[in-house]
Amino acid sequence: MLNPLIDEIFELLLTQRVWKVHTLAATLAQQGVLPPLDANPEQNLFKKNFLIMNALFELQTQLLPKHLIISSLHIELVEPSSNVATQSHLKSYYLNWENYDTSAKDIEALLDSFWQQFNPLIKQPVGQIEPLLKAWQLPPNFSLAMLQKRWRQLALKHHPDKQTGSACKFRQIRAEYEQLKLAAQNR
């Protein structure tokens, strides 16, 4: 399958030196070339990310002798003299189109493992969970289903791809979600 974003992303790489996946996604959406891909918000986000990463790894292969550095927080087209390390496991994942239709459960697991890289879970004492409950507008005896619903609301509001979003705030609520989930499981 040929990715329709390859040429669009290449043009963007030529206009700006460094990108992030979420800024590429926002720019592509603004240009009208990255429409919604799924009714489920998490699957929509996953599919958009998959198309972008697939296009980037395709470009990485096509652009030799130039090199394309690819990570979610740093994408850059560089000259061959630069020391470029390739993440082959990511490349093989994103070049496999069977991964495009990943299930919602698998997407949640991927997101969990991704954010744990950036926010190692620090278990808070029980007394420190109460301010989180208040901030998240959850009752003391909240269920996991209530927490997940509230997480989705906050994630959609603060996701970096949203105009009102913030990567810093999104990471913060992701860490808080993990803490609250752990508290719910340990009750």
C-alpha positions as CSV (number, residue, x, y, z in Angstrom):
1,M,0.0,0.0,0.0
2,L,1.3,3.5,-0.9
3,N,1.1,6.0,1.9
4,P,-0.6,9.2,0.7
5,L,1.3,11.3,3.2
6,I,4.9,10.6,1.9
7,D,5.0,13.6,-0.4
8,E,3.2,15.9,2.0
9,I,5.6,15.1,4.8
10,F,8.7,15.4,2.5
11,E,7.6,18.9,1.6
12,L,7.2,19.8,5.3
13,L,10.6,18.4,6.1
14,L,12.1,20.8,3.5
15,T,10.4,23.8,5.1
16,Q,11.4,23.3,8.7
17,R,14.5,21.7,10.2
18,V,13.1,19.8,13.2
19,W,9.6,18.3,13.7
20,K,7.7,16.3,16.3
21,V,5.1,13.7,15.4
22,H,2.3,15.8,17.0
23,T,3.4,19.0,15.2
24,L,3.5,17.1,11.9
25,A,0.0,15.7,12.6
26,A,-1.3,19.2,13.4
27,T,0.2,20.7,10.3
28,L,-1.1,18.0,8.1
29,A,-4.6,18.2,9.6
30,Q,-4.5,22.0,9.1
31,Q,-3.6,21.5,5.5
32,G,-6.6,19.1,5.1
33,V,-4.5,16.1,4.1
34,L,-5.0,14.2,7.4
35,P,-8.7,13.8,8.0
36,P,-10.3,11.8,10.9
37,L,-9.6,8.1,10.3
38,D,-11.7,6.4,12.9
39,A,-14.7,7.2,15.1
40,N,-12.9,6.0,18.2
41,P,-10.6,8.9,19.4
42,E,-7.8,6.6,20.6
43,Q,-7.9,4.5,17.4
44,N,-8.1,7.7,15.3
45,L,-5.0,9.0,17.1
46,F,-3.2,5.7,16.6
47,K,-4.0,5.5,12.9
48,K,-2.9,9.1,12.3
49,N,0.4,8.4,14.1
50,F,0.8,5.1,12.2
51,L,0.4,6.9,8.8
52,I,2.9,9.6,9.8
53,M,5.5,7.1,11.1
54,N,5.0,4.8,8.1
55,A,5.6,7.7,5.8
56,L,8.7,8.8,7.7
57,F,10.2,5.4,7.6
58,E,9.4,5.1,3.9
59,L,11.1,8.4,3.4
60,Q,14.1,7.3,5.5
61,T,14.6,4.5,3.0
62,Q,14.1,6.7,-0.1
63,L,16.3,9.7,1.0
64,L,19.7,8.2,1.0
65,P,22.4,9.6,0.9
66,K,20.6,12.1,3.3
67,H,19.5,10.7,6.6
68,L,16.2,11.1,8.4
69,I,16.3,11.0,12.2
70,I,13.0,9.6,13.5
71,S,11.6,9.6,17.0
72,S,8.3,10.8,18.3
73,L,9.9,13.9,19.8
74,H,12.5,14.6,17.2
75,I,12.3,14.3,13.4
76,E,15.1,15.8,11.3
77,L,16.5,15.6,7.8
78,V,20.4,15.7,8.2
79,E,23.5,15.4,6.0
80,P,25.2,12.0,5.8
81,S,28.1,13.1,8.0
82,S,25.8,13.1,11.0
83,N,25.8,10.0,13.3
84,V,22.3,8.5,12.8
85,A,21.0,5.5,14.6
86,T,18.1,3.6,13.2
87,Q,15.5,2.1,15.5
88,S,14.9,-1.1,13.4
89,H,12.1,-2.5,15.7
90,L,10.1,0.7,15.2
91,K,10.8,0.8,11.5
92,S,9.7,-2.8,10.9
93,Y,6.6,-2.2,13.0
94,Y,5.5,0.9,11.1
95,L,6.3,-0.5,7.7
96,N,4.0,-3.5,8.4
97,W,0.5,-2.4,7.2
98,E,-1.1,-5.2,9.3
99,N,-0.4,-3.0,12.3
100,Y,-2.6,-0.2,11.0
101,D,-5.8,-1.9,12.2
102,T,-4.6,-2.6,15.7
103,S,-7.4,-3.3,18.3
104,A,-8.4,-0.7,20.9
105,K,-7.1,-2.9,23.6
106,D,-3.7,-3.2,22.0
107,I,-3.6,0.5,21.4
108,E,-4.2,1.2,25.1
109,A,-1.4,-1.2,26.0
110,L,0.9,0.5,23.5
111,L,0.1,3.9,24.9
112,D,0.6,2.7,28.5
113,S,4.1,1.4,27.6
114,F,5.0,4.5,25.6
115,W,4.1,6.9,28.5
116,Q,5.8,4.8,31.1
117,Q,9.1,5.6,29.3
118,F,8.6,9.3,30.0
119,N,6.8,9.1,33.3
120,P,8.0,6.3,35.5
121,L,5.2,5.6,38.0
122,I,6.0,6.8,41.4
123,K,3.6,5.3,43.9
124,Q,2.1,8.0,46.0
125,P,1.0,7.5,49.6
126,V,-2.8,7.2,49.9
127,G,-3.2,10.7,51.4
128,Q,-1.7,12.2,48.2
129,I,-4.4,10.5,46.0
130,E,-7.1,12.7,47.5
131,P,-6.0,15.9,45.7
132,L,-5.9,13.9,42.5
133,L,-9.5,12.7,43.1
134,K,-10.6,16.3,43.6
135,A,-8.7,17.6,40.5
136,W,-10.1,14.7,38.4
137,Q,-13.6,15.2,39.9
138,L,-13.8,11.6,41.0
139,P,-15.5,10.2,44.2
140,P,-13.3,8.4,46.7
141,N,-14.9,5.1,45.7
142,F,-14.5,5.6,41.9
143,S,-14.6,2.6,39.6
144,L,-12.0,1.8,37.0
145,A,-14.7,2.5,34.3
146,M,-15.3,6.0,35.8
147,L,-11.6,6.6,35.8
148,Q,-11.2,5.5,32.2
149,K,-14.0,7.7,31.1
150,R,-12.6,10.7,32.8
151,W,-9.1,9.9,31.4
152,R,-10.5,9.9,27.9
153,Q,-12.2,13.3,28.5
154,L,-9.0,14.9,29.8
155,A,-6.8,13.2,27.2
156,L,-8.9,14.5,24.4
157,K,-8.9,18.0,25.9
158,H,-5.1,18.2,26.5
159,H,-3.6,16.1,23.7
160,P,-0.8,17.9,22.0
161,D,-2.5,17.4,18.6
162,K,-5.4,19.6,19.8
163,Q,-5.2,23.4,19.4
164,T,-5.7,23.8,23.1
165,G,-3.5,20.9,24.0
166,S,-0.2,20.8,25.8
167,A,2.4,18.0,25.7
168,C,3.4,18.9,29.3
169,K,-0.1,18.8,30.6
170,F,-0.9,15.6,28.7
171,R,2.1,13.9,30.3
172,Q,1.0,15.1,33.7
173,I,-2.5,13.7,33.4
174,R,-1.1,10.5,32.0
175,A,1.0,10.0,35.1
176,E,-1.9,10.9,37.3
177,Y,-4.1,8.4,35.5
178,E,-1.5,5.7,36.1
179,Q,-1.4,6.6,39.8
180,L,-5.2,6.6,40.1
181,K,-5.4,3.3,38.2
182,L,-2.9,1.8,40.6
183,A,-4.9,3.1,43.6
184,A,-8.1,1.6,42.2
185,Q,-6.5,-1.8,41.6
186,N,-5.0,-1.8,45.1
187,R,-8.3,-1.3,46.9
